[in-house]
Amino acid sequence: MSELPGPDSKHPARLASWKSADAVARGDKQAWLDNFADDAIVEDPIGKSMIDPTGEGFRGKEKIEQFWEKNIANMRPMFSLQHSICAGNECANVGTLAIQFPNGLITQLFGVFVYCVNREGKVISLRTYWEAEDMKIYPPIAERGR
């Protein structure tokens, strides 16, 4: 497998995807929101899910901010990307996402995270492919080995 491009990559969708992952890892809601166009949509995951029962996604900054508050704000998400592929105005990142919940529970999932940007380099859509059935769940560290 080829090595991931360095941070000097000039592809606007890849840069936007890295800004997104960095803001999430740092817990910087404003930087994350500023990375989106005003009419952007987040579909994480695509279709109906426990996160999005309607399957319509979260469209516009207000809804995207609500997505942050419900799914990111109180958790510690960390991305580990194995591959990044860009074409046109999109970038697909392949890798794992580990999330530590406030109670210490950790989940891990494998997914494809697709970012589409406009001419200004702002994210107009974030669509993720992952399956809840494949999610691994680990008990809080303090409870392991009991």
Buried (B, 14 or more C-beta within 10 A) or exposed (E): EEEBEEEEBEBBBBBBBBBBBBBBEEBBBEBBBEBBBEEBBBBBBBEEBEBBEEEEBBBBBEBBBEBBEEBBEEBBBBBEBEEBBBEEBBBBBBBBBBBBEEEEBBBBBBBBBBBBBBEEBBBBBBBBBBEEEEBEEBEEEEEEEE
